[in-house]
Amino acid sequence: MFNFDEIIDRRQSVGKKWNPETLDDMFGNPNALPMWIADMDFKVAPAISEAIKEVAEHGIYGYSNAGSAIDSYVNWVKRRHNWDIKPEWVLNTPGVVTALDVAIATYTEPGDGVLINKPVYYPFSMIIESHKRQIVDSSLVIDGKDISIDFADFEEKAKDPNTKMFILCSPHNPLGHIYSAEELKRLLDICFANDVLVVVDEIHGDLIMPGQTFTSIGELGEDYANRVIVAQAPSKTFNLAGMQWSAVVIPDAELRAQFQQHIELYDLAIQNPLAIAAVSAAYDDGAEWLDAAVEYIYANFEYLQGQLNEHLPEATVLDLNATYLAFVDFNYLGLDNEALDQLFAKEIGIALDSGHWFGDTASGYMRFNLATPRANVEKAVELMINALQK
Ligand SMILES: Cc1ncc(COP(=O)(O)O)c(C=O)c1O
C-alpha cells in the first residue's frame, strides 16, 4: 500500500541529508551514501501531501493559529500514549531543540549544571554550553548490548546544589533504548527530591519497534507528568522536520507561564499554515502509514544486523527498540575517532553520525539511519563488507 522501496532523488533538493556540498563539508565526500542526519528518505503519508496541496491551492499564507494541529496532536497522544493532555497545556516551538533552548533559558541561570546521560543526541551538550551552563554527565553504562543507568552516580550528580535541570532523551538517541516505567520513576524521584527540573525529549516516542512498549512520561500518572516538561513532535514520526512544528507540554501553570514569556520574548509563536495542515493530517490520518513505516524500518534493521553478524561478526549491533537509528560498535577495528571517521566517509563511502559526537563512551560506534529504501541499506552493507573484510 505504501511504497517505501521507492528511490526518490534527494541530491537535487534543498534537503541537507543528500546535498553534495553539505556532504563534502561534513564528510569530505560529496558522493557518500547519506545515512546520517535523522530524517527519512520516504515520501510522507498521502494524507499529509493532500492537506498541504489544499492549503497551497488556497493561495493565502498569512499569520496563522495552531488551532486544528493542537487538537489533532492531543487526540493522537490520548490514542497512542493514553495521556490526557489539556490543549491549554501545549505550547509550540519550531523544533524540539528550540524547546530545550527555551527551557534552559527560562529555568536556569548561567553557570548552573544541566544533567544529561551521554552518549546522547549531541545538540544537548552544544546548547547547554552555548547558554553558558555546565554539562553534568551521568553516562549510561553500555555493556555489550545491555544499557543501564548508574543510579548512584546519577543521584550524586542530582544532589549537587548547582545541578538545576535534567534533560532526558526518551526513547534514547543514539542507543535506541527504551526506559522502563520503573527506571523513569526512579530518575524522576531523584530529581524531584533534589529540586532538579526535568525536561523530557520524547521526539522518538512514536518510533517504537515491533513488539516493544514505550512508556511516555504522561503514562506515569499525574504525580510525575504534572511536574515535568515534555517535548514531542511529528517531525521524526511523520518525516516533517522541515515543517518546524513541535509541542511542549507543560501541565504546571506557573512553569508554563514562564516558558510562554520566553516564546513571546523571541517571537516564536507564529505558525506556518502549511505545517498546521501537515501536522493535523499526520496525527489524524497517519497512523497506518506510520505502522507500515516502522515495520519496514525494522526489517531494514534485521537485514543490517543479520548481514553484519554473518560477515563482520566482531561488530556489535545494539538492539533497536526505538528510533530508526541503529548503533554499531566498530571498536574491534582498533581505530581512533579520526581514522574511523575517515574510513567510513572516504574509503567505505557512507556518511554516518560518529559515536564520539554523542560522548566519549561511544567512541568507535557509528550510527546508521535506517529510514531509507532497502536498496540503500543493501548498498551500505555491501560497501562495508567489501572494505572491512579485507
Ligand atoms: C533526541 C532528539 N531531539 C531533538 C531532535 C531535533 O529536533 P528538532 O529538529 O525538532 O529541533 C532530534 C533529531 O534528531 C533528536 O534525535
The ligand as a MOL file (V3000), in Angstrom:
LIG
                    3D

  0  0  0     0  0            999 V3000
M  V30 BEGIN CTAB
M  V30 COUNTS 16 16 0 0 0
M  V30 BEGIN ATOM
M  V30 1 C 16.5780 13.3490 20.5940 0
M  V30 2 C 16.3580 14.4110 19.5790 0
M  V30 3 N 15.8830 15.5860 19.9470 0
M  V30 4 C 15.6660 16.5800 19.0500 0
M  V30 5 C 15.9540 16.3900 17.7220 0
M  V30 6 C 15.7720 17.5080 16.7440 0
M  V30 7 O 14.5570 18.0820 16.8900 0
M  V30 8 P 14.1410 19.3790 16.1000 0
M  V30 9 O 14.5580 19.2210 14.6900 0
M  V30 10 O 12.6700 19.3950 16.2960 0
M  V30 11 O 14.8150 20.5150 16.7830 0
M  V30 12 C 16.4600 15.1600 17.2900 0
M  V30 13 C 16.7930 14.9570 15.8790 0
M  V30 14 O 17.3930 14.0010 15.5040 0
M  V30 15 C 16.6630 14.1510 18.2390 0
M  V30 16 O 17.1360 12.9600 17.8930 0
M  V30 END ATOM
M  V30 BEGIN BOND
M  V30 1 1 1 2
M  V30 2 1 2 3
M  V30 3 2 2 15
M  V30 4 2 3 4
M  V30 5 1 4 5
M  V30 6 1 5 6
M  V30 7 2 5 12
M  V30 8 1 6 7
M  V30 9 1 7 8
M  V30 10 2 8 9
M  V30 11 1 8 10
M  V30 12 1 8 11
M  V30 13 1 12 13
M  V30 14 1 12 15
M  V30 15 2 13 14
M  V30 16 1 15 16
M  V30 END BOND
M  V30 END CTAB
M  END
